[in-house]
Every structure is written in C-alpha cells, then in structure tokens.
Amino acid sequence: MTPDFAAVNQLFSRCLTWLADSSASSFPALSPAQNALLGYLRLDKIVEEEGFAVFIAAGYGAEILLGDTAEHLHRWQIPVTPKLMDAARAIYLECGREIEAAAGADADEIRAAFPQFATLDEEYFMNCEDDFPRVYRYVREHFDEFSGMLDCWVEEG
C-alpha cells in the first residue's frame, strides 16, 4: 500500500530537520537505503546552493561521494544525480585533501580554487529539480523501506 503524501512529507521533514541540526549525514541505526536518502538530502541542500567543491570542503566527500549513496540512486533509477556524483568522486579522489583543507573559506573562493567542478555544478543545478521528485516518488513507492526513520527522531515542538 502506498502511503499518503502526508506520511512521506513528514518523513522528509524529519530528515531535513535532523540534517539541519547535525553535521552527520548518516545514522548508525538506519539501513543503507535510509542512510543513502540522508546522504542524498545533505548533498542536494549543499550542492544546489553552493556546489560540489563546497560540499567536499564541508567534509562530506568521503562519506557520501565514496560511500554507496550514488549506487542507491542508480538503483532507484534517478538519472542525473548519481552520474554527477560519480564524476565528482573522480575529482575528489584527485584533489579531495586539498579541497578539504579549504574548509571554512568563503564559498566563492572555494569554487574559484576548484573550477573543475563548474560544469558539474551547473548540470546539477539544471537537473536537481527533476531528480528530487523522482527520489520522493521512489521513497513513497517503497515507503516500508523508509518508514522506520520516523521512529528514529522525536519531533520537537
């Protein structure tokens, strides 16, 4: 049975709240697919606004680009984001330490120092609005895989 939109919206809202309150992008109690959703949401928030180099400088390159988030997105049939993550991973493997050393620098300075991400950033920006609803749809259609996340965090209010 496919859940109503309210349940999926509540799940996404709790994930985004948790990510806003935490520097982590994974949670040990979650399944790999659930952690992939968190990783994707972390990536989407930062890369859409600031770009891949800033995302890496913030310390998420190893966990998300070298992790299995892109693999999950491929399996979920998300067309663009995992390909861009794969390309960003290759650049990260070449100069990730240098990018991470720029942590705390201004986003414009980081992007200027690592122009090899410019094309990926532009392509992500142009496609993220199409991929996000696909992720949402996947989660809604496979809600039983993700519904346990609602039990991980108590909504404060």
Phi, psi and omega in degrees: 000130178279129181289164176286166182297329182300319180294317180292318177299320178297318178300309180298319179298315179294320177299312182295323177295315180298317179296323179293330182267354186227150175270350180281157176238011175214164184220120187306330183283352185267159176285166176303319179294320178295318177293328177295321176298315177299316179299317178299314181297321177297311181300313182301315182299313185280312186293321179298321183271323190237337180104166183295320181297319178293320176303314179291317179299331178285354174098014183260358183299308183297312185293316188261315181287325179269350178278198185258015180300313180298321179299316177297316180298323174300313180297327180280002178062039173274120193283320191257311187307313181294329176294320178292323176296320178298318178293319178294325178300317180298318178292319179302318180296331179281318188220026182301317181297321179296318179294314180299329178293343179274005180308135179092346178286163178297141182303320179297321178295318180296314179298321180293325181286339183229068184292348180296347177269352187304315180294318178296318179299316180295316180294322178297312181302320182288337186246347186297328180290341175271322182285324182303312178297332177291320176296314179303313180298317179300313181299318180296317181287339180237040189301329180299332176290336189244344187299332178300339178296332180296334180276349184281332184232136176268125180288126179267149179168000000 
